[in-house]
Amino acid sequence: MAALRRLVVEATGFGVRGALLEDDRLIEVLDVDAHGDQILDRLFLGRVSAVDRTLNAAFVDIGLAQPALLAAKDARFAKGLRERQPIGKLVREGEYLLVQGLREPVEDKGGRVTTDIRLMGFHLLWRPSEVGPETGPARGAEREALRIRGEQLFPGRAVSLRRHAARVGDDVLRAELARLEARWRQVRAEAEAKRRPGPLSGGEHPLEVLLRDALTPELAGVAVADPELVARARALLEGPLAPHGIALERLDPARSAFEQTGVAEQLEQALAREIAIPGGGRLIVEPTSALVAIDVDGGNRAALEVDLAAAREIARILRLRNLGGTIVVDFVDLPTRNERVRLEQALAKAFRDDPAPVQIHPMTATGLVEIGRSRRGRSLDQLLRRACPACAGSGRVPSLRARAEALFGVLMREGAARVRAAPDLARYLQTEAGAVWASFAERTRLLADPALAPGEFRTEPLHGG
């Protein structure tokens, strides 16, 4: 029987963050922005700033710091084309397009977008262009049954049923498609009124996106502290998600949801260089620009025993920290082929529920295993930490975004205040986080205080003088 899961939801100011717990252990962090520079799956009104025929792609201004790349194969859907065409025949400089994020920026490279818009519901996915990519035959009886049911319910509508659709009736699915159609109309109206590059919400709240991404048959409860999020969660759990029987747990609104549930402490542990292996031993995790290196230190445990335990923990940590690309694991050497096969089977089982595609290569004679995990979104380290400005970048400290989130949490729970912030944090609040800070600025006074260490802040009641 699968372990039950619990989702803890925290308001960040930029949007919402969800911590997915399985048997009270943190297995994944899901971040959804309403403001900020997140690209993945968000909708944008973009403007083509340049067409590069050599790359067979265009650069699109989406209202963020860097333009996004639109490859020709992803540009054809705006023209209603299934077959591929050169980029010069698909877009022109200065043209406005509705696009959706495919990949987050990496270092100095901008993100990637597509015109193949996919609107996701709790139980189905709809492509408004009606020109989705060609799909192969469904795998397995359950997927085939969903495919047939989707075609019968929505003939010719480019609708795909998610696996959760098997638990709900046809009326629920029809109502969900109607909501997605209404959202699409709102997105288009928002884009028409906007007429400048930038993100589009279509009225969708980040909490709905978060619950949609976290929904699995194992999700048993959602824990929320913020009163406004409690009300929204109740409406969703008692409305479109009612067939799933997910319980709502209301936490103390005067305290952080992550602190009340132990998530904050587990996040600190997960981002550490050394990770304890349950039962003994440790992992040493070293992300680099080229790959992620993980060393298994077994202590005094038997080699196979510690390697099998490490396999489960490695799968959890890679998913939790959202690490992708090439991962090289130096396991404790296993002398026999039978033991190496057992480890490979344990790794395959450990990664079975990972939402990202994973490829595991056989162990080498020296105990190395290469794992390929698709990059999707920002890593937890990129989101929450930065190079230390006081030690020439040799250490990692909380990111300016993380410090801003901590400040927003205090202000949301405690109300008006005078804020003294380190100069770097004060600049960040007024520039990159300006859209969020604007909601606090009328009732909060911000002072840049050079006496504070980078990223630090202090709050004082406004009536304090």
N, C-alpha and C positions, 0 to 999 in steps of 0.2 A: 504494500500500500504506500502510495506517495506521501511524503511529509507535507503537512499543511503549511501554507505561507501566510505571512502578515505583511501588509504594506503600511509603513509609517510615513506620513506626509508632513513636510515642513514648508512654510512660506518663505521664500528667499528675498522677496522684493522684486527680483527680476522675473519671477514666476513661481514654480513649485519644484521641490525635489522629493523624490520618493526613495525610501530605503526598503528593499525587499528582504525579509527575514524568513529563513527556513529553520525550524526548530530553534528559534531565537539567535541564529547565526546569520550575519549579514552576507548576502550572496550577490546583490546587485544594487547599484545606485542609478536612478533614472532622473534625468534633469530635463525640465521643459521650461523654456523662456517665453515670456510675453514681451520682454524687453531684453536687450543685450545682443550679442553677436552670434548666437547659435544659428546654424544654417540647416542642419539635417532635418528633412521632412517639412520644414516651414515653407509657406507660400510667400512669394515676393512679386511685386511689380518691378520688372527689370527693364533697363534701357541698354541696347547694344552700343557699347562704346568703341569697339573695334572688331573687324572681321579679319582673321588670320587664315589665309588660304593654305599656307604651308602647314599649319597645324590642323587644318580642316576643322576649325573651331572658331568661336567668337568669344570675346570678353564682354561680360554683362555687368553693368553697374546695378547693384541691388540695394543700394543705400547704406552699405557698410564700408569699413575702411578699405577693403580690397575688392576689386572686381572678381566675379566668379567666372569659371570656364564653362561654356556651353559647347559640347562636342556636336558635330554634325548629326551623329546617330541619335542624339537627344533633342535636336532642334526640329526634326521632321514632324513631330506630333502636332505642333502649332499650325501646320499647314494641312493636317489631316492625311498625311502620307504614311504608308507602311514601309514602302521601299526607301532605301537610303539615297541621299542626294548630296552633292558637294555643298559645303557651307554657304558659298556665294549665291546659291539658288534658293536658300532657305531663309536667310535673314539679311538685313541691310543695316548699316550704321545709322544710329538714331532711332531705330524701331523699338517700340515698347512691346514687351512680352510678359505673359504670366508664366512664372517658373517656380520650380520646387527644388529645395536643397537635396543633393545626393551625397555630398561629402563635405566635412568640415575643412577649413583651412589647415594646412600643415606647414609650420614655420613661416617661410616667406612666400609660400604658394597659397593662392586664394582657394576658396571652396569650389565645388562643382555643382551645377544645376541642370535641370531637365525641363522640357516642355511637356513631358508625359506625366501630367498631373494625376496623382492618385489620392483620392479622398478616402480615408480609413474610418470605418465605424467600429463598434464593438464586435459586430458579427459579420461584416462584409466590407469589401473594398470596391470602389467604383471609379472608373476612369471616365471623366466627363467628355474627353475627346472622342470616346467610342472607338479609338484606334489603339488598343493596347498591343504590346509585342506579341508575336506568335508564341503560343505555349504548347509544350509537349503533352503527352498523355499523363493523366493523373496517376500518382503512385499509391497503391494500396486501395483496399475496398472503401475505407472511410473517405478518402479524398475523392475517389471516383463518384461516390454517392453524393458528396457535396457539389461536385461539378455538375452532375445531372440535375440535382435539385435547383441549383442556381440558374441553369439554362431554362428550366421549365418555369420558374418564377419570373425571371427577367430576361426573356428572349431578346437577343441582339442588343443588350444594354451594357456590355463590358463590365459585368458584375462578377466578382469572385467571392465565394463564401469562405469565411475563416472557419477554423475548426470549432470555434465556440458556437457557430450557427446550429450545430447538431443538437444543442440543448434548448433551442427556442422554437416557437411556432412560426408559421409563415406570416402571420399578421405582424409579428415583431420585426421581421426582416423587411416587410413592405414599409412599415413606419420608419425604419432606420434609413432606407434609401430615400424616402421623402425628406428626412432631415438633412441628408447629405446634399440633395438637390437644392434645398433651401439655403444651405451654407454656400454652395457654389454660386447661386444667384447673388448672395451677399458679398462674396469675394469679388465678383465681377463689378458690382456696384461700387464697392470700396475702391477698386483699382481705377474705375472711371472717374471717381471724385478726387482721387489722390493725384493722379497725373504727375507723379514724381517717383523715382525709385525708392523702394522700401518694403518692409514686411507687411503682410496682409493677414488678418486674423479670421475674417469671416464670422466673427462673433463667437468663435470657439475658445472656451476658457482652458488654460493650461492644465487644470485638474482633470478635465475630460480626456485630454491627450494622455496624461499620466496613467489614469485608470485603464484606458484602452491598451497602452503598452504593457501594463502589468497584469492584465487579465489572463489567467490560466485556470484550468479546473481545480488547481490546488489552492488558489487564493481564497482564504476563509475570512479574513478580516482586514479592515482599514482603520488605522488609528490616526486621529487628527486633533490638534490643539487649537489652531486659529479658528475663532467663531465663524468667520465668513466662509472658510473652507469647510467647516463642519456642515453648514447649511447646504453648500453646493454638493458635498459628498452624499448627504442624505437624499437630496433630490435625484441624484444619479443612481444610488444603490436601491432606492425604492421605486425608481422609474425604469429606464431601459435595462438596468442591470438586475432588476428584481428576480428574474428566473434563476440567477446564479446563487442566491441566498448568501450574499456576502454581508457580514456583520459590520456595523459602525461602532467604533470605540472612541468615545469623546475623552480627550486628555485635558489636563489642567491648562486653561488658556493663559495663565500667568507665567508659564515656563515653556521653554523650547521642547517641541515634540521629540527631537533627537536626543536631548539630554534626559528626558523622562524615561525613554525606552532603552537607553544604553547604546543607541546608534552612534552618538558622537564619540564615545570611547572606542567603539569598534572601528570607526573611520580612522582615528588616529593610529590604531594598531595596524590597519590594513595598508597605510601609506608608509610604514616603517621599512627600513632596509632589510631588517631581519624579521621573519614571520615564524612563530612557533608552530610546529606540526603537532596536532593532537596525539597524545600518547608519548611524546618525546621526539627530540630532534628539531631542526629548524631549516627554513629556506632563506637564502640570501638572494635578494632580488636586485638586479642592477640594470635598469633601462638605459640604453644608449641611443644615439641617433641612428645606428645601423640595425640594432636588434635588442632583444631583452635577454639577458643572461640570468639563469637561475641555478644556484648551486644547492644541492641537497646535502645537509650535514646531519648524519644519522645518530651522532652521539654513540651510545653503547647498544643501540638496537640492532637486531639482525638486518642484513642488507635488504632482503625481500620485504620484510615487515615494514621497514621505514620507507622504502620506495613506494609500496602500495598506499601507505598513508599519505605520502607526499603527493602522489598522483591526484588524490581527491582535493588536497589543499591547493595545489597548483591550478586546477580547473576553477576553483572558487575564486582565487586571487586574480587570475587573468580576467575573469568575467567582472569581478567587483571593481578592479582598477581600470577596466576597459582597455587592456593592453593588446595591441595588434601587431601585425607584421611577422617577422621571424623571431621565434622564441627558442632558445637553445638551453636545454636542461641537462645539467651534469648530475645524473643519479649516482647513488652508490653502486659500484660495479656488481653485476650479477654474473656468476660464473657459468651458468648453464642456459641453454636455449629455452628450456621449459620455463625457467624463471623469467627470462626476457619476454616470452610470449604472454605470460601471466600479467606482466607489467603493461604491455601494450594493450591487452584486453581491459585492464583496469583504467587506463587512460581513456580509451574509447568510451567506456561507460561513464566516466567522470564528466566528459565533455558532451554527453548525449543531449542534455537540455540547454546547452549554450545557445543563445539566440544568434550568435555570429557563426558563419561557416568556419570549420576547423579541420585541418589536415594534419595527421600524426604520422611521422616517418619512423621506421624501425630503429631500434637502439643499435648504436655502433658497438664495436668490440671494446671501446674505451668508456662505455657507459653514457654516451651523449644521445639525447633524443631531440630532434628538431620538430617543432610544432609551428604550423602556419595558421594564424588566426586573422581573419579579415578585420581591417580597421573600420570602425563605424563610430563616428562622433569623437568627441574629445575624451582623452584619458582623464581619470580622476585626478591625477597629479597635475595635468595642465589646467584643470578647472580650479583646484583648491590651493596650489602652491606656485611659488616662483623662486628664481635664483635670489639668494640673499644679497641685498644691496650693500650690506656692511662688511661682507667678507669676500669681495671680488667674485661672487657667484659660486663659491665652493660649497655652499650649503643651500638648503631649501627652507623657505619660510612661507607662512600663509600668503596666498595671492592677494592682490588688492581687491579683487572681486570677493574673495572669502571674507576679508575684513569688512568690506561694505555690507555683505550679507549679515554679518554679526551685528553691525550697527543698525541696519534696518530692522532686525529682529528685536533689538532693544527698544527702538522707537515705536514699533508696532505694538509692543506689549506695555510700554510705560508711558507713551504719549509724548507731549511737547518737551523739548529739552534744548539746552545750549550744548553744541557739540564742539569740542576741541579735537582737531584731527591733525596728524602729521601732514606736512606739506604734500607728500606724494599721494596720500589718501584724499586730502582735500581736493587736489587737482582731478583725481579720478572721479570723485563724486560729481564734480561740476562739468566733466567732459564725457568720458565713456559711459558713466552711469547717470548722465544728466537726466534722461527720461524718467528714471526711478526717483532720483533725488528731488525732482520737481514736485512730486506728490508730498514730500515732507517739508519743502523749503518754506512754505507759508507759515508753518507753526514751529519751525526749528531754525535756530541761528547757528551758522557754521563759521568757525574761526580756525584758521591755519596756525598751528602751534609748533614752531621749529624745535621746541624743547622735547617733543615727543619722538620716540624712536620710529623709524619707517613703518608705516602701516598701522600705527597705534592710534587710539582715540579715547576720549573721556567724555562722559555726558554729565550735565548738571541741570537741575530744574531751572526753568526760565525765571521763576520768581526769586532765584537765589541772588539777584543783583546784577 
